[in-house]
């Protein structure tokens, strides 16, 4: 996989991709208005520069997200899908949510082959770690075990797709101000570094969501800032948090503000989108209401497809009555046709 040349990052301000775009730039980006002073002690950004977008996503790709409960909630995957469908409206992209609540890097091997056979992906995103971090007592132990388990998983599934991208688990909103005393985020930080090392070893893509989401939580928690809470219980992201996470993933795979801004990407209702716009991974302007509404309609249109696919993948094999997996997959094709119909005006504008 061709990855863009790494650029050195030395200060906290240059780490603030939250709300700024550093893709393909030689000058250091300026922090957005909400980040007028350092939010935390300087921490090296694990992913130094974005991947090459045209190498990761190509026309006709079947894109599979593999993960734990974070992925099974389907919010961030839907938000990423709605962005890519708008950016590449005539590329015939397909998206599949392979989230499995409770999954770890080790347990995913038990069910991943059935999922791959069902979806026939050309691109696989793997985002795990939230459950792995709970299974081991110390940060060094958990990182070492996670590295071994993830290495095994990636080695097993890499031959089944054209591109594979590892996404680190995001920081959680507990103790984020001091990583030296925050045991869960300390482990997640070490596991994010381990994820990058595994990606380098297998020569696959890597996207860091840990540092961006830590900075997003810090910004959202600052007094006087007009950002809503990003989590449900200081650990699990709410829908606004998922949209911020999606924006960091889009940045990480090489999407630019110049691509996303004109799309009017607005998965949330305007009042909620306003709360997070200043901490997105890409600096994009406020779209007009019709453009924002079309973007949200596209995002919402994927819900029914996700539901039917989940039923086909997870539920149908266990049921003795009701539609079969084959029948559900056929039904999902019709639902995806309705998703595709919402992208047709964008495709016409591209021609």
C-alpha positions in Angstrom: 0.0 0.0 0.0 1.3 3.5 -0.9 1.2 5.8 2.1 2.0 9.5 2.0 5.3 10.6 3.3 5.3 11.2 7.0 5.7 14.8 8.2 7.2 15.5 11.6 4.9 16.8 14.3 6.4 18.4 17.3 3.9 20.5 19.2 0.4 20.1 20.5 -1.0 22.7 18.1 0.2 20.7 15.1 -1.6 17.7 16.5 -4.9 19.5 16.4 -6.4 18.0 13.3 -9.7 18.5 15.2 -11.2 21.2 13.1 -8.2 21.6 10.7 -7.0 19.8 7.5 -3.3 19.0 7.1 -3.6 16.7 4.1 -1.0 17.4 1.3 0.2 20.7 3.0 3.8 21.6 3.6 3.0 24.4 6.1 1.8 23.6 9.6 -2.0 24.0 10.1 -3.4 26.6 12.4 -5.7 25.5 15.3 -9.4 26.2 14.9 -11.0 29.0 16.9 -12.0 26.7 19.8 -8.4 25.7 20.3 -6.7 28.9 21.2 -4.5 27.4 23.8 -3.0 23.9 24.4 -5.6 21.4 25.6 -3.1 18.9 27.1 0.5 18.2 27.5 2.2 17.6 24.2 1.7 14.1 22.9 3.0 12.8 19.6 0.3 12.2 17.1 0.5 8.5 16.3 -0.6 8.9 12.7 1.7 11.6 11.4 -0.1 12.2 8.0 -3.2 10.9 6.2 -3.2 7.9 3.9 -3.5 8.3 0.1 -7.3 8.4 -0.4 -7.2 7.2 -4.0 -5.3 4.1 -2.9 -7.7 3.2 -0.1 -11.1 3.8 -1.8 -11.7 3.1 -5.4 -14.8 2.8 -7.7 -16.7 -0.4 -7.1 -15.3 -1.1 -3.6 -17.3 -3.2 -1.1 -16.3 -1.7 2.2 -16.6 -3.7 5.4 -16.3 -2.3 8.9 -15.2 -4.9 11.5 -15.3 -4.1 15.2 -16.9 -4.4 18.6 -19.9 -2.6 20.1 -18.6 0.8 18.9 -19.0 -0.5 15.3 -22.2 -2.4 16.0 -23.9 0.9 17.0 -23.5 1.8 13.3 -23.4 5.5 13.8 -19.8 6.2 12.8 -19.9 3.7 9.9 -23.0 5.3 8.6 -21.5 8.8 8.8 -18.3 7.7 6.9 -20.5 5.9 4.3 -22.7 9.0 3.8 -19.5 11.1 3.2 -17.9 8.8 0.8 -21.2 8.2 -1.1 -21.4 12.0 -1.5 -17.8 12.4 -2.5 -17.9 9.5 -5.0 -21.6 9.4 -6.0 -21.1 7.5 -9.2 -18.5 5.0 -7.9 -21.0 2.3 -6.9 -19.6 1.9 -3.4 -21.2 -0.6 -0.9 -20.9 -0.5 2.9 -21.4 -3.3 5.4 -21.4 -3.1 9.2 -19.6 -6.0 10.8 -19.8 -4.8 14.4 -20.1 -7.5 17.1 -20.7 -6.3 20.7 -18.1 -7.7 23.1 -15.7 -8.6 20.3 -11.9 -8.7 20.9 -9.0 -9.1 18.5 -8.9 -12.8 19.5 -12.6 -13.6 19.4 -13.1 -11.9 16.0 -11.4 -14.8 14.3 -14.3 -17.0 15.4 -16.8 -15.2 13.2 -14.9 -13.2 10.6 -14.8 -15.7 7.8 -18.6 -16.0 7.7 -18.8 -12.3 7.5 -16.2 -12.1 4.7 -17.9 -14.8 2.7 -21.2 -12.9 3.1 -19.9 -9.5 2.1 -17.1 -10.3 -0.3 -15.2 -7.1 0.7 -12.5 -5.3 -1.3 -11.7 -3.0 1.7 -11.8 -3.9 5.3 -11.6 -1.5 8.2 -10.8 -3.1 11.6 -11.5 -1.2 14.8 -11.1 -3.2 18.0 -9.6 -2.7 21.5 -12.4 -1.4 23.8 -13.0 -4.9 25.2 -9.4 -6.1 24.9 -8.4 -3.3 27.3 -10.7 -4.7 30.0 -9.2 -8.2 29.9 -5.8 -7.6 31.2 -4.6 -5.9 34.5 -1.7 -3.8 33.3 -1.1 -1.5 30.3 2.1 -3.4 29.2 0.3 -6.7 29.5 -2.8 -5.6 27.6 -0.7 -4.0 24.8 1.5 -7.1 24.4 -1.5 -9.5 24.3 -3.4 -7.2 22.0 -0.5 -6.9 19.6 -0.3 -10.7 19.4 -4.0 -11.1 18.9 -4.3 -8.3 16.3 -1.3 -9.6 14.5 -2.9 -13.0 14.2 -6.2 -11.5 13.0 -4.7 -9.2 10.4 -2.5 -12.0 9.1 -5.6 -14.2 8.7 -7.9 -11.7 6.9 -5.4 -9.7 4.8 -5.5 -12.0 1.8 -9.3 -11.5 1.6 -9.3 -7.9 0.6 -7.5 -5.5 -1.7 -7.0 -3.0 1.1 -7.0 -3.4 4.9 -6.9 -0.5 7.3 -6.5 -0.7 11.1 -8.3 2.0 13.1 -7.1 2.4 16.7 -9.8 2.4 19.4 -10.7 6.0 20.4 -9.9 7.5 23.8 -12.7 7.3 26.4 -14.0 10.3 28.3 -12.6 9.3 31.7 -9.5 10.8 33.2 -8.4 12.2 29.9 -6.6 15.2 31.4 -3.8 13.0 32.9 -2.9 9.8 31.1 -0.4 8.9 33.8 -3.2 8.2 36.2 -5.9 7.2 33.8 -5.5 3.5 33.5 -8.0 2.8 30.7 -6.7 5.5 28.4 -3.1 4.6 29.2 -3.8 1.1 28.0 -5.7 2.3 24.9 -2.9 4.7 24.0 -0.4 1.8 24.2 -2.7 -0.4 22.1 -3.1 2.4 19.5 0.7 2.4 19.1 0.7 -1.4 18.9 -2.0 -1.1 16.2 0.3 1.1 14.2 3.2 -1.3 14.6 1.0 -4.2 13.4 -0.1 -2.1 10.4 3.5 -1.4 9.5 4.5 -5.0 9.9 1.7 -6.2 7.5 2.1 -3.1 5.2 -1.6 -2.2 5.6 -3.1 1.2 6.4 -3.4 2.7 9.8 -5.7 5.5 11.1 -5.3 6.9 14.6 -8.5 7.8 16.4 -7.1 7.8 19.9 -5.3 11.1 20.0 -8.0 13.0 17.9 -10.8 11.7 20.1 -8.9 12.5 23.3 -8.5 16.1 22.1 -12.1 16.2 21.1 -13.2 15.1 24.6 -10.9 17.7 26.2 -12.3 20.4 24.0 -15.9 19.3 24.6 -15.2 19.4 28.4 -13.7 22.8 28.5 -15.9 25.4 30.3 -17.6 27.9 28.1 -17.2 25.8 24.9 -20.3 25.3 22.8 -19.7 21.5 22.3 -22.2 19.0 23.5 -21.2 15.9 25.5 -19.7 13.2 23.2 -20.4 10.2 25.3 -23.3 8.4 27.0 -21.5 7.3 30.2 -18.0 8.7 29.8 -17.0 5.6 27.9 -19.4 4.9 25.0 -19.8 7.5 22.4 -23.2 9.0 21.7 -24.2 9.9 18.1 -22.5 13.3 18.2 -19.3 11.5 19.4 -19.6 9.0 16.5 -19.8 11.8 14.0 -16.6 13.4 15.4 -15.0 9.9 15.2 -16.2 9.5 11.6 -14.6 12.8 10.7 -11.2 11.7 12.2 -11.4 8.5 10.1 -12.2 10.5 7.0 -9.2 12.7 7.7 -7.1 9.6 8.4 -7.9 7.9 5.0 -7.0 11.1 3.1 -10.4 12.9 2.6 -9.8 16.6 2.3 -11.9 19.6 3.4 -12.1 20.6 -0.3 -13.8 17.2 -1.0 -16.1 17.1 2.1 -17.1 20.8 2.4 -19.0 21.1 -0.9 -20.8 17.9 0.0 -22.5 19.7 2.9 -21.7 16.7 5.1 -24.2 16.9 8.0 -25.2 13.6 9.4 -26.8 15.2 12.5 -29.7 17.6 13.0 -28.5 21.2 12.5 -28.6 22.0 16.3 -26.4 18.9 17.0 -24.1 19.5 14.1 -23.5 23.0 15.3 -22.2 21.6 18.6 -19.5 19.5 17.0 -18.5 21.4 13.9 -15.6 23.1 15.6 -14.0 19.9 16.7 -14.4 17.8 13.5 -11.3 16.3 12.0 -11.8 18.5 8.9 -12.5 22.2 8.8 -15.7 22.4 6.8 -18.2 25.3 6.6 -21.8 25.4 7.4 -23.9 24.3 4.5 -27.2 25.8 3.5 -30.3 24.1 4.9 -31.3 22.2 1.7 -27.8 20.8 1.3 -27.6 19.8 4.9 -31.0 18.1 4.7 -30.0 16.1 1.7 -26.9 15.0 3.5 -28.8 13.9 6.6 -31.4 12.1 4.4 -28.6 10.1 2.8 -27.2 9.2 6.3 -30.7 8.1 7.5 -31.4 6.1 4.4 -28.6 3.6 5.3 -30.3 2.7 8.6 -32.8 0.2 7.1 -30.1 -1.4 5.0 -27.9 -1.9 8.2 -30.9 -3.4 10.0 -31.6 -5.9 7.3 -28.0 -6.8 6.9 -27.6 -7.4 10.7 -30.7 -9.7 10.6 -29.2 -11.6 7.7 -25.7 -11.9 9.2 -26.4 -12.4 12.9 -30.0 -13.5 13.3 -31.2 -15.6 10.3 -28.7 -18.5 10.9 -30.2 -19.0 14.4 -33.9 -18.8 13.4 -36.0 -21.8 12.5 -38.8 -19.6 11.2 -38.9 -16.4 9.2 -36.9 -15.2 6.2 -33.7 -17.0 5.3 -30.3 -15.3 4.9 -30.6 -15.5 1.1 -34.1 -13.8 1.2 -32.8 -11.1 3.5 -29.8 -10.4 1.4 -32.1 -10.1 -1.7 -34.3 -7.7 0.3 -31.3 -5.6 1.3 -30.4 -5.1 -2.3 -33.7 -3.4 -2.9 -33.1 -1.2 0.1 -29.6 -0.2 -1.1 -31.2 0.8 -4.4 -33.1 3.5 -2.5 -29.8 4.6 -0.9 -28.2 4.8 -4.4 -31.2 6.8 -5.7 -30.3 9.5 -3.2 -26.8 9.8 -4.6 -28.0 10.2 -8.2 -28.4 14.0 -8.0 -24.8 14.2 -6.8 -23.6 11.9 -9.6 -25.4 14.1 -12.2 -23.6 17.2 -10.8 -20.3 15.5 -11.2 -20.7 14.9 -14.9 
